[in-house]
Amino acid sequence: MDIKKANRFRIAATLILGLTAVFWLITGILGMIGGVPNEIYNIVFAVIVLFLIALSSRRPLMWGIITSSLGVVLAMYFLIALPDFYTALLPLLLMCAPLAISGLLFIEADWAMKKKD
């Protein structure tokens, strides 16, 4: 029973990160086609997220901690670098929240797998 629960957590985390990666990849490609400067950063972020998906599927506890920590560090960066909270709200919701939530789901998947009743 715990394996099913662990797989649900892992699938949910992968789905969240996968949708985030697809969103930023499409945004980056459309921005580059439209001639928006610095859209390569969106594509780089999408590749990093895909990299995190691949690594988190092998070692969910370690990479779940790294993924959620990356989300928190990015949130702190946006809150410090941007002038006010309302300017930082969009990056917080579209970049930081999916990283933090999926990282926590990967951690929970690992704990559910190791849980003994």
Phi and psi restraints in degrees (range 20) as a CNS / XPLOR table:
assign (resid 1 and name C) (resid 2 and name N)
       (resid 2 and name CA) (resid 2 and name C) 1.0 -70.1 20.0 2
assign (resid 2 and name N) (resid 2 and name CA)
       (resid 2 and name C) (resid 3 and name N) 1.0 -27.6 20.0 2
assign (resid 2 and name C) (resid 3 and name N)
       (resid 3 and name CA) (resid 3 and name C) 1.0 -67.1 20.0 2
assign (resid 3 and name N) (resid 3 and name CA)
       (resid 3 and name C) (resid 4 and name N) 1.0 -38.8 20.0 2
assign (resid 3 and name C) (resid 4 and name N)
       (resid 4 and name CA) (resid 4 and name C) 1.0 -63.9 20.0 2
assign (resid 4 and name N) (resid 4 and name CA)
       (resid 4 and name C) (resid 5 and name N) 1.0 -42.1 20.0 2
assign (resid 4 and name C) (resid 5 and name N)
       (resid 5 and name CA) (resid 5 and name C) 1.0 -65.6 20.0 2
assign (resid 5 and name N) (resid 5 and name CA)
       (resid 5 and name C) (resid 6 and name N) 1.0 -41.2 20.0 2
assign (resid 5 and name C) (resid 6 and name N)
       (resid 6 and name CA) (resid 6 and name C) 1.0 -63.4 20.0 2
assign (resid 6 and name N) (resid 6 and name CA)
       (resid 6 and name C) (resid 7 and name N) 1.0 -40.8 20.0 2
assign (resid 6 and name C) (resid 7 and name N)
       (resid 7 and name CA) (resid 7 and name C) 1.0 -66.4 20.0 2
assign (resid 7 and name N) (resid 7 and name CA)
       (resid 7 and name C) (resid 8 and name N) 1.0 -35.5 20.0 2
assign (resid 7 and name C) (resid 8 and name N)
       (resid 8 and name CA) (resid 8 and name C) 1.0 -64.2 20.0 2
assign (resid 8 and name N) (resid 8 and name CA)
       (resid 8 and name C) (resid 9 and name N) 1.0 -44.1 20.0 2
assign (resid 8 and name C) (resid 9 and name N)
       (resid 9 and name CA) (resid 9 and name C) 1.0 -62.7 20.0 2
assign (resid 9 and name N) (resid 9 and name CA)
       (resid 9 and name C) (resid 10 and name N) 1.0 -42.4 20.0 2
assign (resid 9 and name C) (resid 10 and name N)
       (resid 10 and name CA) (resid 10 and name C) 1.0 -65.8 20.0 2
assign (resid 10 and name N) (resid 10 and name CA)
       (resid 10 and name C) (resid 11 and name N) 1.0 -41.2 20.0 2
assign (resid 10 and name C) (resid 11 and name N)
       (resid 11 and name CA) (resid 11 and name C) 1.0 -66.0 20.0 2
assign (resid 11 and name N) (resid 11 and name CA)
       (resid 11 and name C) (resid 12 and name N) 1.0 -42.3 20.0 2
assign (resid 11 and name C) (resid 12 and name N)
       (resid 12 and name CA) (resid 12 and name C) 1.0 -62.3 20.0 2
assign (resid 12 and name N) (resid 12 and name CA)
       (resid 12 and name C) (resid 13 and name N) 1.0 -43.5 20.0 2
assign (resid 12 and name C) (resid 13 and name N)
       (resid 13 and name CA) (resid 13 and name C) 1.0 -65.1 20.0 2
assign (resid 13 and name N) (resid 13 and name CA)
       (resid 13 and name C) (resid 14 and name N) 1.0 -42.5 20.0 2
assign (resid 13 and name C) (resid 14 and name N)
       (resid 14 and name CA) (resid 14 and name C) 1.0 -65.3 20.0 2
assign (resid 14 and name N) (resid 14 and name CA)
       (resid 14 and name C) (resid 15 and name N) 1.0 -39.2 20.0 2
assign (resid 14 and name C) (resid 15 and name N)
       (resid 15 and name CA) (resid 15 and name C) 1.0 -63.8 20.0 2
assign (resid 15 and name N) (resid 15 and name CA)
       (resid 15 and name C) (resid 16 and name N) 1.0 -44.6 20.0 2
assign (resid 15 and name C) (resid 16 and name N)
       (resid 16 and name CA) (resid 16 and name C) 1.0 -62.3 20.0 2
assign (resid 16 and name N) (resid 16 and name CA)
       (resid 16 and name C) (resid 17 and name N) 1.0 -47.7 20.0 2
assign (resid 16 and name C) (resid 17 and name N)
       (resid 17 and name CA) (resid 17 and name C) 1.0 -67.1 20.0 2
assign (resid 17 and name N) (resid 17 and name CA)
       (resid 17 and name C) (resid 18 and name N) 1.0 -37.6 20.0 2
assign (resid 17 and name C) (resid 18 and name N)
       (resid 18 and name CA) (resid 18 and name C) 1.0 -64.6 20.0 2
assign (resid 18 and name N) (resid 18 and name CA)
       (resid 18 and name C) (resid 19 and name N) 1.0 -43.1 20.0 2
assign (resid 18 and name C) (resid 19 and name N)
       (resid 19 and name CA) (resid 19 and name C) 1.0 -65.4 20.0 2
assign (resid 19 and name N) (resid 19 and name CA)
       (resid 19 and name C) (resid 20 and name N) 1.0 -36.9 20.0 2
assign (resid 19 and name C) (resid 20 and name N)
       (resid 20 and name CA) (resid 20 and name C) 1.0 -63.8 20.0 2
assign (resid 20 and name N) (resid 20 and name CA)
       (resid 20 and name C) (resid 21 and name N) 1.0 -44.1 20.0 2
assign (resid 20 and name C) (resid 21 and name N)
       (resid 21 and name CA) (resid 21 and name C) 1.0 -64.0 20.0 2
assign (resid 21 and name N) (resid 21 and name CA)
       (resid 21 and name C) (resid 22 and name N) 1.0 -43.0 20.0 2
assign (resid 21 and name C) (resid 22 and name N)
       (resid 22 and name CA) (resid 22 and name C) 1.0 -63.4 20.0 2
assign (resid 22 and name N) (resid 22 and name CA)
       (resid 22 and name C) (resid 23 and name N) 1.0 -42.3 20.0 2
assign (resid 22 and name C) (resid 23 and name N)
       (resid 23 and name CA) (resid 23 and name C) 1.0 -59.3 20.0 2
assign (resid 23 and name N) (resid 23 and name CA)
       (resid 23 and name C) (resid 24 and name N) 1.0 -49.8 20.0 2
assign (resid 23 and name C) (resid 24 and name N)
       (resid 24 and name CA) (resid 24 and name C) 1.0 -70.8 20.0 2
assign (resid 24 and name N) (resid 24 and name CA)
       (resid 24 and name C) (resid 25 and name N) 1.0 -30.9 20.0 2
assign (resid 24 and name C) (resid 25 and name N)
       (resid 25 and name CA) (resid 25 and name C) 1.0 -66.7 20.0 2
assign (resid 25 and name N) (resid 25 and name CA)
       (resid 25 and name C) (resid 26 and name N) 1.0 -46.4 20.0 2
assign (resid 25 and name C) (resid 26 and name N)
       (resid 26 and name CA) (resid 26 and name C) 1.0 -64.8 20.0 2
assign (resid 26 and name N) (resid 26 and name CA)
       (resid 26 and name C) (resid 27 and name N) 1.0 -42.2 20.0 2
assign (resid 26 and name C) (resid 27 and name N)
       (resid 27 and name CA) (resid 27 and name C) 1.0 -60.9 20.0 2
assign (resid 27 and name N) (resid 27 and name CA)
       (resid 27 and name C) (resid 28 and name N) 1.0 -43.3 20.0 2
assign (resid 27 and name C) (resid 28 and name N)
       (resid 28 and name CA) (resid 28 and name C) 1.0 -65.3 20.0 2
assign (resid 28 and name N) (resid 28 and name CA)
       (resid 28 and name C) (resid 29 and name N) 1.0 -43.3 20.0 2
assign (resid 28 and name C) (resid 29 and name N)
       (resid 29 and name CA) (resid 29 and name C) 1.0 -67.3 20.0 2
assign (resid 29 and name N) (resid 29 and name CA)
       (resid 29 and name C) (resid 30 and name N) 1.0 -44.8 20.0 2
assign (resid 29 and name C) (resid 30 and name N)
       (resid 30 and name CA) (resid 30 and name C) 1.0 -65.6 20.0 2
assign (resid 30 and name N) (resid 30 and name CA)
       (resid 30 and name C) (resid 31 and name N) 1.0 -36.1 20.0 2
assign (resid 30 and name C) (resid 31 and name N)
       (resid 31 and name CA) (resid 31 and name C) 1.0 -66.6 20.0 2
assign (resid 31 and name N) (resid 31 and name CA)
       (resid 31 and name C) (resid 32 and name N) 1.0 -39.5 20.0 2
assign (resid 31 and name C) (resid 32 and name N)
       (resid 32 and name CA) (resid 32 and name C) 1.0 -66.9 20.0 2
assign (resid 32 and name N) (resid 32 and name CA)
       (resid 32 and name C) (resid 33 and name N) 1.0 -39.4 20.0 2
assign (resid 32 and name C) (resid 33 and name N)
       (resid 33 and name CA) (resid 33 and name C) 1.0 -64.6 20.0 2
assign (resid 33 and name N) (resid 33 and name CA)
       (resid 33 and name C) (resid 34 and name N) 1.0 -39.2 20.0 2
assign (resid 33 and name C) (resid 34 and name N)
       (resid 34 and name CA) (resid 34 and name C) 1.0 -76.9 20.0 2
assign (resid 34 and name N) (resid 34 and name CA)
       (resid 34 and name C) (resid 35 and name N) 1.0 -6.7 20.0 2
assign (resid 34 and name C) (resid 35 and name N)
       (resid 35 and name CA) (resid 35 and name C) 1.0 84.1 20.0 2
assign (resid 35 and name N) (resid 35 and name CA)
       (resid 35 and name C) (resid 36 and name N) 1.0 19.4 20.0 2
assign (resid 35 and name C) (resid 36 and name N)
       (resid 36 and name CA) (resid 36 and name C) 1.0 -75.9 20.0 2
assign (resid 36 and name N) (resid 36 and name CA)
       (resid 36 and name C) (resid 37 and name N) 1.0 128.7 20.0 2
assign (resid 36 and name C) (resid 37 and name N)
       (resid 37 and name CA) (resid 37 and name C) 1.0 -70.8 20.0 2
assign (resid 37 and name N) (resid 37 and name CA)
       (resid 37 and name C) (resid 38 and name N) 1.0 151.9 20.0 2
assign (resid 37 and name C) (resid 38 and name N)
       (resid 38 and name CA) (resid 38 and name C) 1.0 64.2 20.0 2
assign (resid 38 and name N) (resid 38 and name CA)
       (resid 38 and name C) (resid 39 and name N) 1.0 25.9 20.0 2
assign (resid 38 and name C) (resid 39 and name N)
       (resid 39 and name CA) (resid 39 and name C) 1.0 -78.1 20.0 2
assign (resid 39 and name N) (resid 39 and name CA)
       (resid 39 and name C) (resid 40 and name N) 1.0 -9.7 20.0 2
assign (resid 39 and name C) (resid 40 and name N)
       (resid 40 and name CA) (resid 40 and name C) 1.0 -63.0 20.0 2
assign (resid 40 and name N) (resid 40 and name CA)
       (resid 40 and name C) (resid 41 and name N) 1.0 -26.4 20.0 2
assign (resid 40 and name C) (resid 41 and name N)
       (resid 41 and name CA) (resid 41 and name C) 1.0 -65.3 20.0 2
assign (resid 41 and name N) (resid 41 and name CA)
       (resid 41 and name C) (resid 42 and name N) 1.0 -33.6 20.0 2
assign (resid 41 and name C) (resid 42 and name N)
       (resid 42 and name CA) (resid 42 and name C) 1.0 -66.4 20.0 2
assign (resid 42 and name N) (resid 42 and name CA)
       (resid 42 and name C) (resid 43 and name N) 1.0 -39.7 20.0 2
assign (resid 42 and name C) (resid 43 and name N)
       (resid 43 and name CA) (resid 43 and name C) 1.0 -68.5 20.0 2
assign (resid 43 and name N) (resid 43 and name CA)
       (resid 43 and name C) (resid 44 and name N) 1.0 -39.6 20.0 2
assign (resid 43 and name C) (resid 44 and name N)
       (resid 44 and name CA) (resid 44 and name C) 1.0 -62.4 20.0 2
assign (resid 44 and name N) (resid 44 and name CA)
       (resid 44 and name C) (resid 45 and name N) 1.0 -42.8 20.0 2
assign (resid 44 and name C) (resid 45 and name N)
       (resid 45 and name CA) (resid 45 and name C) 1.0 -61.9 20.0 2
assign (resid 45 and name N) (resid 45 and name CA)
       (resid 45 and name C) (resid 46 and name N) 1.0 -40.9 20.0 2
assign (resid 45 and name C) (resid 46 and name N)
       (resid 46 and name CA) (resid 46 and name C) 1.0 -63.8 20.0 2
assign (resid 46 and name N) (resid 46 and name CA)
       (resid 46 and name C) (resid 47 and name N) 1.0 -40.2 20.0 2
assign (resid 46 and name C) (resid 47 and name N)
       (resid 47 and name CA) (resid 47 and name C) 1.0 -66.7 20.0 2
assign (resid 47 and name N) (resid 47 and name CA)
       (resid 47 and name C) (resid 48 and name N) 1.0 -40.1 20.0 2
assign (resid 47 and name C) (resid 48 and name N)
       (resid 48 and name CA) (resid 48 and name C) 1.0 -62.7 20.0 2
assign (resid 48 and name N) (resid 48 and name CA)
       (resid 48 and name C) (resid 49 and name N) 1.0 -41.2 20.0 2
assign (resid 48 and name C) (resid 49 and name N)
       (resid 49 and name CA) (resid 49 and name C) 1.0 -65.6 20.0 2
assign (resid 49 and name N) (resid 49 and name CA)
       (resid 49 and name C) (resid 50 and name N) 1.0 -40.5 20.0 2
assign (resid 49 and name C) (resid 50 and name N)
       (resid 50 and name CA) (resid 50 and name C) 1.0 -63.5 20.0 2
assign (resid 50 and name N) (resid 50 and name CA)
       (resid 50 and name C) (resid 51 and name N) 1.0 -37.8 20.0 2
assign (resid 50 and name C) (resid 51 and name N)
       (resid 51 and name CA) (resid 51 and name C) 1.0 -62.5 20.0 2
assign (resid 51 and name N) (resid 51 and name CA)
       (resid 51 and name C) (resid 52 and name N) 1.0 -42.1 20.0 2
assign (resid 51 and name C) (resid 52 and name N)
       (resid 52 and name CA) (resid 52 and name C) 1.0 -64.6 20.0 2
assign (resid 52 and name N) (resid 52 and name CA)
       (resid 52 and name C) (resid 53 and name N) 1.0 -36.2 20.0 2
assign (resid 52 and name C) (resid 53 and name N)
       (resid 53 and name CA) (resid 53 and name C) 1.0 -62.2 20.0 2
assign (resid 53 and name N) (resid 53 and name CA)
       (resid 53 and name C) (resid 54 and name N) 1.0 -47.0 20.0 2
assign (resid 53 and name C) (resid 54 and name N)
       (resid 54 and name CA) (resid 54 and name C) 1.0 -62.4 20.0 2
assign (resid 54 and name N) (resid 54 and name CA)
       (resid 54 and name C) (resid 55 and name N) 1.0 -42.1 20.0 2
assign (resid 54 and name C) (resid 55 and name N)
       (resid 55 and name CA) (resid 55 and name C) 1.0 -74.9 20.0 2
assign (resid 55 and name N) (resid 55 and name CA)
       (resid 55 and name C) (resid 56 and name N) 1.0 -35.7 20.0 2
assign (resid 55 and name C) (resid 56 and name N)
       (resid 56 and name CA) (resid 56 and name C) 1.0 -69.7 20.0 2
assign (resid 56 and name N) (resid 56 and name CA)
       (resid 56 and name C) (resid 57 and name N) 1.0 -24.4 20.0 2
assign (resid 56 and name C) (resid 57 and name N)
       (resid 57 and name CA) (resid 57 and name C) 1.0 -72.7 20.0 2
assign (resid 57 and name N) (resid 57 and name CA)
       (resid 57 and name C) (resid 58 and name N) 1.0 -24.9 20.0 2
assign (resid 57 and name C) (resid 58 and name N)
       (resid 58 and name CA) (resid 58 and name C) 1.0 -86.9 20.0 2
assign (resid 58 and name N) (resid 58 and name CA)
       (resid 58 and name C) (resid 59 and name N) 1.0 -44.6 20.0 2
assign (resid 58 and name C) (resid 59 and name N)
       (resid 59 and name CA) (resid 59 and name C) 1.0 -131.0 20.0 2
assign (resid 59 and name N) (resid 59 and name CA)
       (resid 59 and name C) (resid 60 and name N) 1.0 81.9 20.0 2
assign (resid 59 and name C) (resid 60 and name N)
       (resid 60 and name CA) (resid 60 and name C) 1.0 -64.3 20.0 2
assign (resid 60 and name N) (resid 60 and name CA)
       (resid 60 and name C) (resid 61 and name N) 1.0 -33.2 20.0 2
assign (resid 60 and name C) (resid 61 and name N)
       (resid 61 and name CA) (resid 61 and name C) 1.0 -69.4 20.0 2
assign (resid 61 and name N) (resid 61 and name CA)
       (resid 61 and name C) (resid 62 and name N) 1.0 -52.9 20.0 2
assign (resid 61 and name C) (resid 62 and name N)
       (resid 62 and name CA) (resid 62 and name C) 1.0 -64.1 20.0 2
assign (resid 62 and name N) (resid 62 and name CA)
       (resid 62 and name C) (resid 63 and name N) 1.0 -49.2 20.0 2
assign (resid 62 and name C) (resid 63 and name N)
       (resid 63 and name CA) (resid 63 and name C) 1.0 -76.7 20.0 2
assign (resid 63 and name N) (resid 63 and name CA)
       (resid 63 and name C) (resid 64 and name N) 1.0 -22.6 20.0 2
assign (resid 63 and name C) (resid 64 and name N)
       (resid 64 and name CA) (resid 64 and name C) 1.0 -66.3 20.0 2
assign (resid 64 and name N) (resid 64 and name CA)
       (resid 64 and name C) (resid 65 and name N) 1.0 -41.5 20.0 2
assign (resid 64 and name C) (resid 65 and name N)
       (resid 65 and name CA) (resid 65 and name C) 1.0 -64.1 20.0 2
assign (resid 65 and name N) (resid 65 and name CA)
       (resid 65 and name C) (resid 66 and name N) 1.0 -43.3 20.0 2
assign (resid 65 and name C) (resid 66 and name N)
       (resid 66 and name CA) (resid 66 and name C) 1.0 -64.8 20.0 2
assign (resid 66 and name N) (resid 66 and name CA)
       (resid 66 and name C) (resid 67 and name N) 1.0 -42.4 20.0 2
assign (resid 66 and name C) (resid 67 and name N)
       (resid 67 and name CA) (resid 67 and name C) 1.0 -64.8 20.0 2
assign (resid 67 and name N) (resid 67 and name CA)
       (resid 67 and name C) (resid 68 and name N) 1.0 -46.9 20.0 2
assign (resid 67 and name C) (resid 68 and name N)
       (resid 68 and name CA) (resid 68 and name C) 1.0 -68.0 20.0 2
assign (resid 68 and name N) (resid 68 and name CA)
       (resid 68 and name C) (resid 69 and name N) 1.0 -35.5 20.0 2
assign (resid 68 and name C) (resid 69 and name N)
       (resid 69 and name CA) (resid 69 and name C) 1.0 -65.3 20.0 2
assign (resid 69 and name N) (resid 69 and name CA)
       (resid 69 and name C) (resid 70 and name N) 1.0 -38.8 20.0 2
assign (resid 69 and name C) (resid 70 and name N)
       (resid 70 and name CA) (resid 70 and name C) 1.0 -62.3 20.0 2
assign (resid 70 and name N) (resid 70 and name CA)
       (resid 70 and name C) (resid 71 and name N) 1.0 -39.7 20.0 2
assign (resid 70 and name C) (resid 71 and name N)
       (resid 71 and name CA) (resid 71 and name C) 1.0 -62.3 20.0 2
assign (resid 71 and name N) (resid 71 and name CA)
       (resid 71 and name C) (resid 72 and name N) 1.0 -41.2 20.0 2
assign (resid 71 and name C) (resid 72 and name N)
       (resid 72 and name CA) (resid 72 and name C) 1.0 -69.4 20.0 2
assign (resid 72 and name N) (resid 72 and name CA)
       (resid 72 and name C) (resid 73 and name N) 1.0 -42.0 20.0 2
assign (resid 72 and name C) (resid 73 and name N)
       (resid 73 and name CA) (resid 73 and name C) 1.0 -64.0 20.0 2
assign (resid 73 and name N) (resid 73 and name CA)
       (resid 73 and name C) (resid 74 and name N) 1.0 -42.4 20.0 2
assign (resid 73 and name C) (resid 74 and name N)
       (resid 74 and name CA) (resid 74 and name C) 1.0 -63.6 20.0 2
assign (resid 74 and name N) (resid 74 and name CA)
       (resid 74 and name C) (resid 75 and name N) 1.0 -38.0 20.0 2
assign (resid 74 and name C) (resid 75 and name N)
       (resid 75 and name CA) (resid 75 and name C) 1.0 -62.8 20.0 2
assign (resid 75 and name N) (resid 75 and name CA)
       (resid 75 and name C) (resid 76 and name N) 1.0 -43.8 20.0 2
assign (resid 75 and name C) (resid 76 and name N)
       (resid 76 and name CA) (resid 76 and name C) 1.0 -63.5 20.0 2
assign (resid 76 and name N) (resid 76 and name CA)
       (resid 76 and name C) (resid 77 and name N) 1.0 -39.8 20.0 2
assign (resid 76 and name C) (resid 77 and name N)
       (resid 77 and name CA) (resid 77 and name C) 1.0 -61.4 20.0 2
assign (resid 77 and name N) (resid 77 and name CA)
       (resid 77 and name C) (resid 78 and name N) 1.0 -48.4 20.0 2
assign (resid 77 and name C) (resid 78 and name N)
       (resid 78 and name CA) (resid 78 and name C) 1.0 -64.6 20.0 2
assign (resid 78 and name N) (resid 78 and name CA)
       (resid 78 and name C) (resid 79 and name N) 1.0 -36.9 20.0 2
assign (resid 78 and name C) (resid 79 and name N)
       (resid 79 and name CA) (resid 79 and name C) 1.0 -70.0 20.0 2
assign (resid 79 and name N) (resid 79 and name CA)
       (resid 79 and name C) (resid 80 and name N) 1.0 -29.7 20.0 2
assign (resid 79 and name C) (resid 80 and name N)
       (resid 80 and name CA) (resid 80 and name C) 1.0 -84.0 20.0 2
assign (resid 80 and name N) (resid 80 and name CA)
       (resid 80 and name C) (resid 81 and name N) 1.0 -42.6 20.0 2
assign (resid 80 and name C) (resid 81 and name N)
       (resid 81 and name CA) (resid 81 and name C) 1.0 -77.7 20.0 2
assign (resid 81 and name N) (resid 81 and name CA)
       (resid 81 and name C) (resid 82 and name N) 1.0 -32.4 20.0 2
assign (resid 81 and name C) (resid 82 and name N)
       (resid 82 and name CA) (resid 82 and name C) 1.0 -90.9 20.0 2
assign (resid 82 and name N) (resid 82 and name CA)
       (resid 82 and name C) (resid 83 and name N) 1.0 151.4 20.0 2
assign (resid 82 and name C) (resid 83 and name N)
       (resid 83 and name CA) (resid 83 and name C) 1.0 -65.9 20.0 2
assign (resid 83 and name N) (resid 83 and name CA)
       (resid 83 and name C) (resid 84 and name N) 1.0 -33.9 20.0 2
assign (resid 83 and name C) (resid 84 and name N)
       (resid 84 and name CA) (resid 84 and name C) 1.0 -147.7 20.0 2
assign (resid 84 and name N) (resid 84 and name CA)
       (resid 84 and name C) (resid 85 and name N) 1.0 172.3 20.0 2
assign (resid 84 and name C) (resid 85 and name N)
       (resid 85 and name CA) (resid 85 and name C) 1.0 -64.2 20.0 2
assign (resid 85 and name N) (resid 85 and name CA)
       (resid 85 and name C) (resid 86 and name N) 1.0 -37.9 20.0 2
assign (resid 85 and name C) (resid 86 and name N)
       (resid 86 and name CA) (resid 86 and name C) 1.0 -69.2 20.0 2
assign (resid 86 and name N) (resid 86 and name CA)
       (resid 86 and name C) (resid 87 and name N) 1.0 -28.7 20.0 2
assign (resid 86 and name C) (resid 87 and name N)
       (resid 87 and name CA) (resid 87 and name C) 1.0 -72.9 20.0 2
assign (resid 87 and name N) (resid 87 and name CA)
       (resid 87 and name C) (resid 88 and name N) 1.0 -33.8 20.0 2
assign (resid 87 and name C) (resid 88 and name N)
       (resid 88 and name CA) (resid 88 and name C) 1.0 -83.4 20.0 2
assign (resid 88 and name N) (resid 88 and name CA)
       (resid 88 and name C) (resid 89 and name N) 1.0 -10.1 20.0 2
assign (resid 88 and name C) (resid 89 and name N)
       (resid 89 and name CA) (resid 89 and name C) 1.0 -62.8 20.0 2
assign (resid 89 and name N) (resid 89 and name CA)
       (resid 89 and name C) (resid 90 and name N) 1.0 -42.8 20.0 2
assign (resid 89 and name C) (resid 90 and name N)
       (resid 90 and name CA) (resid 90 and name C) 1.0 -64.3 20.0 2
assign (resid 90 and name N) (resid 90 and name CA)
       (resid 90 and name C) (resid 91 and name N) 1.0 -50.2 20.0 2
assign (resid 90 and name C) (resid 91 and name N)
       (resid 91 and name CA) (resid 91 and name C) 1.0 -62.8 20.0 2
assign (resid 91 and name N) (resid 91 and name CA)
       (resid 91 and name C) (resid 92 and name N) 1.0 -32.6 20.0 2
assign (resid 91 and name C) (resid 92 and name N)
       (resid 92 and name CA) (resid 92 and name C) 1.0 -63.6 20.0 2
assign (resid 92 and name N) (resid 92 and name CA)
       (resid 92 and name C) (resid 93 and name N) 1.0 -42.9 20.0 2
assign (resid 92 and name C) (resid 93 and name N)
       (resid 93 and name CA) (resid 93 and name C) 1.0 -76.6 20.0 2
assign (resid 93 and name N) (resid 93 and name CA)
       (resid 93 and name C) (resid 94 and name N) 1.0 -34.1 20.0 2
assign (resid 93 and name C) (resid 94 and name N)
       (resid 94 and name CA) (resid 94 and name C) 1.0 -93.6 20.0 2
assign (resid 94 and name N) (resid 94 and name CA)
       (resid 94 and name C) (resid 95 and name N) 1.0 -19.1 20.0 2
assign (resid 94 and name C) (resid 95 and name N)
       (resid 95 and name CA) (resid 95 and name C) 1.0 -117.4 20.0 2
assign (resid 95 and name N) (resid 95 and name CA)
       (resid 95 and name C) (resid 96 and name N) 1.0 -52.1 20.0 2
assign (resid 95 and name C) (resid 96 and name N)
       (resid 96 and name CA) (resid 96 and name C) 1.0 -77.0 20.0 2
assign (resid 96 and name N) (resid 96 and name CA)
       (resid 96 and name C) (resid 97 and name N) 1.0 -44.6 20.0 2
assign (resid 96 and name C) (resid 97 and name N)
       (resid 97 and name CA) (resid 97 and name C) 1.0 -61.5 20.0 2
assign (resid 97 and name N) (resid 97 and name CA)
       (resid 97 and name C) (resid 98 and name N) 1.0 -46.6 20.0 2
assign (resid 97 and name C) (resid 98 and name N)
       (resid 98 and name CA) (resid 98 and name C) 1.0 -62.4 20.0 2
assign (resid 98 and name N) (resid 98 and name CA)
       (resid 98 and name C) (resid 99 and name N) 1.0 -36.9 20.0 2
assign (resid 98 and name C) (resid 99 and name N)
       (resid 99 and name CA) (resid 99 and name C) 1.0 -65.1 20.0 2
assign (resid 99 and name N) (resid 99 and name CA)
       (resid 99 and name C) (resid 100 and name N) 1.0 -47.1 20.0 2
assign (resid 99 and name C) (resid 100 and name N)
       (resid 100 and name CA) (resid 100 and name C) 1.0 -65.8 20.0 2
assign (resid 100 and name N) (resid 100 and name CA)
       (resid 100 and name C) (resid 101 and name N) 1.0 -44.8 20.0 2
assign (resid 100 and name C) (resid 101 and name N)
       (resid 101 and name CA) (resid 101 and name C) 1.0 -65.7 20.0 2
assign (resid 101 and name N) (resid 101 and name CA)
       (resid 101 and name C) (resid 102 and name N) 1.0 -45.8 20.0 2
assign (resid 101 and name C) (resid 102 and name N)
       (resid 102 and name CA) (resid 102 and name C) 1.0 -68.9 20.0 2
assign (resid 102 and name N) (resid 102 and name CA)
       (resid 102 and name C) (resid 103 and name N) 1.0 -34.6 20.0 2
assign (resid 102 and name C) (resid 103 and name N)
       (resid 103 and name CA) (resid 103 and name C) 1.0 -61.5 20.0 2
assign (resid 103 and name N) (resid 103 and name CA)
       (resid 103 and name C) (resid 104 and name N) 1.0 -43.0 20.0 2
assign (resid 103 and name C) (resid 104 and name N)
       (resid 104 and name CA) (resid 104 and name C) 1.0 -65.7 20.0 2
assign (resid 104 and name N) (resid 104 and name CA)
       (resid 104 and name C) (resid 105 and name N) 1.0 -35.0 20.0 2
assign (resid 104 and name C) (resid 105 and name N)
       (resid 105 and name CA) (resid 105 and name C) 1.0 -67.9 20.0 2
assign (resid 105 and name N) (resid 105 and name CA)
       (resid 105 and name C) (resid 106 and name N) 1.0 -37.2 20.0 2
assign (resid 105 and name C) (resid 106 and name N)
       (resid 106 and name CA) (resid 106 and name C) 1.0 -65.4 20.0 2
assign (resid 106 and name N) (resid 106 and name CA)
       (resid 106 and name C) (resid 107 and name N) 1.0 -39.8 20.0 2
assign (resid 106 and name C) (resid 107 and name N)
       (resid 107 and name CA) (resid 107 and name C) 1.0 -62.5 20.0 2
assign (resid 107 and name N) (resid 107 and name CA)
       (resid 107 and name C) (resid 108 and name N) 1.0 -44.6 20.0 2
assign (resid 107 and name C) (resid 108 and name N)
       (resid 108 and name CA) (resid 108 and name C) 1.0 -65.2 20.0 2
assign (resid 108 and name N) (resid 108 and name CA)
       (resid 108 and name C) (resid 109 and name N) 1.0 -35.7 20.0 2
assign (resid 108 and name C) (resid 109 and name N)
       (resid 109 and name CA) (resid 109 and name C) 1.0 -62.0 20.0 2
assign (resid 109 and name N) (resid 109 and name CA)
       (resid 109 and name C) (resid 110 and name N) 1.0 -41.9 20.0 2
assign (resid 109 and name C) (resid 110 and name N)
       (resid 110 and name CA) (resid 110 and name C) 1.0 -66.8 20.0 2
assign (resid 110 and name N) (resid 110 and name CA)
       (resid 110 and name C) (resid 111 and name N) 1.0 -41.5 20.0 2
assign (resid 110 and name C) (resid 111 and name N)
       (resid 111 and name CA) (resid 111 and name C) 1.0 -66.6 20.0 2
assign (resid 111 and name N) (resid 111 and name CA)
       (resid 111 and name C) (resid 112 and name N) 1.0 -37.7 20.0 2
assign (resid 111 and name C) (resid 112 and name N)
       (resid 112 and name CA) (resid 112 and name C) 1.0 -66.7 20.0 2
assign (resid 112 and name N) (resid 112 and name CA)
       (resid 112 and name C) (resid 113 and name N) 1.0 -33.1 20.0 2
assign (resid 112 and name C) (resid 113 and name N)
       (resid 113 and name CA) (resid 113 and name C) 1.0 -69.6 20.0 2
assign (resid 113 and name N) (resid 113 and name CA)
       (resid 113 and name C) (resid 114 and name N) 1.0 -35.7 20.0 2
assign (resid 113 and name C) (resid 114 and name N)
       (resid 114 and name CA) (resid 114 and name C) 1.0 -90.4 20.0 2
assign (resid 114 and name N) (resid 114 and name CA)
       (resid 114 and name C) (resid 115 and name N) 1.0 -8.4 20.0 2
assign (resid 114 and name C) (resid 115 and name N)
       (resid 115 and name CA) (resid 115 and name C) 1.0 -68.9 20.0 2
assign (resid 115 and name N) (resid 115 and name CA)
       (resid 115 and name C) (resid 116 and name N) 1.0 132.9 20.0 2
assign (resid 115 and name C) (resid 116 and name N)
       (resid 116 and name CA) (resid 116 and name C) 1.0 -118.7 20.0 2
assign (resid 116 and name N) (resid 116 and name CA)
       (resid 116 and name C) (resid 117 and name N) 1.0 127.1 20.0 2
